[in-house]
């Protein structure tokens, strides 16, 4: 699926993303639904959510027919 490959590229373009555990996309009529389970390397939850929103905005900009983007967020932070 070409859309899935492009979505994967958009996600991995975010410097905070370490890996994608799971990525699914499905069509329903003219709508696209995306679900991603992502692992982030961030220092705080605020940065995690900002990165998540930025990724979602990039996906929506590339695919205007996206109805829903669901992120399952996991993060790691360095111990100090």
Buried (B, 14 or more C-beta within 10 A) or exposed (E): EEBEEBBBEBBBEBEBBBEBEEBEBEEEEEEBBBBBBBBBBBEEEEBBBEBBEBBBEBBBEEBEEBEEBEBEBEBEEEEE
